[in-house]
Amino acid sequence: MESKEKSELAKQYNSPSEGKSGLYVYRAGSFGGALKKDVWLNGKCVGETAPNIFFYEEIEGNTEHKVSTESEFSPNDLLIKTESGKNYFVSQYIKMGVFVGGAGVELVDEKKGKKQVSKLDMAIKGTCSK
């Protein structure tokens, strides 16, 4: 996990740097607790999720980005068109699969995203299983 200070700073939801957007990717709840699922941004590893964690990073604003998550048979993707100066919240959810649990990602509104992320701990980015 990231330090408590870094986690609390990210949860202040400050405006991103000039020309940037903020991206929060999180997994709330304990359903599928034993499962860890990779998350990628534009094909690069963000990290491996577990219950009740989030990742934060600044990304290029006014650009389309692809957030992907590992699932049972193939990755599930979400395209987001960002606007500079705004924060975006992507929820990763676990779903029942045929053999193992799968995962999906969905864009949620800022109010719901902030409410969820405020209860979570920030994870260290950069380690994926694949």
N, C-alpha and C positions, 0 to 999 in steps of 0.2 A: 504494500500500500504506500501511497505517497504520504508525505508528512501531513499532520493535522493542519498545519499552517497553510500549506498549498491547497489542501482540500477546502478549507474555510474561505480562502481567497477566491477560489473558483466559484464558490457558492454565493459570492457577492454579486455575481451576474453583471459585472462592469461591461461597458461598451468595449467592443474589440478595438484594436489599433486601426489607424487610418487605412482604408481600403480593404479591411479584413472583415470576416464574419466569425462568430464564435460557434463552435459545434460541441454539444454535449451528447454523448452516446451513453445510455445507461441501461441497466437491467435491475428492475425493482422486483421484490417479492421472492418467495422461496420455492415456487414451483420449479421442478427440475433442478433442485439444489445441487445434486452431484455432477450435473453437466457443466462443462466449461466450453464456451463457443467463441471462436475467433471472430473478430470484426476487422474489416479493412476499409480504408478510405482511398478511393481512386486506385485500388489495387495494391496499396501498401498497408502493412500490418499496423493496426492501432493497438490491439492487444487481445487478450483472452478474457472473456467475461466470466463472472461468477455472480451468484445472487447478491443484490444490494451494493453494487459498485457502479462508478461512472468514470468516463474518460472525458477530458476537455482538451480542445486545441483550437487555435486560431487558424482559419483557412482563408484562401483568397475570396474576397467578396465579388459580387456581380459575375459569378461563374457557376456552372453546373458541376456538381460533385456527385460521385457514386459511393454510397455507403453499402457495404455488403456484409453478410454474416454467413458463417458456415452453417449448413443444414444437413439433413439426412443424406440426400443424394447429390445435391449441387447447391452452390451459394444462392442466397436470396438477395436481391439488389433493390436499392431505393435511390432514385435520382432526386436531388434537391437543387433548385436554382436559388442561389444565395443572393442577398442584397447586403452591400457593405454596411457595417454598423449595427447589424442585427445578430441576435443569438438564435440558434436553432437547436431543437431538442429531438433526439431520435431514441425511441424506446426499442430495445431488443426484447423479444418475448420468446418463450419456449413453448413449443406445441408438441402434441403427441405425434409419434412417428410409427412407421411399420415395424422397424427393428430397434431404433434408438430415437430419442427425442430430437426433433428438428428445431429450427429457430427462424424467426423473421424479424424484420425491422420496419418501424413505421414512424413517420413524422408526427409529433404531437404539438399542440399549441403551447405557447410560452407559459401560460398560467399553470397548466397541468405539469409541464416539464419542470418548472421551478419547484413546485410542490413535491414532486417525486425526488428530484436530485437533492433537495435540502435534507433528506433523511438518509442519504447514501454516503459511502466513503469513496474517495478518489483513488483509482488504481494506477499503477505505474504502466506507462505505455511501452509498446515495442516488442512484446513477446507473444508470438502466435504458435500454435501447435503444428501448422502446415506451412 
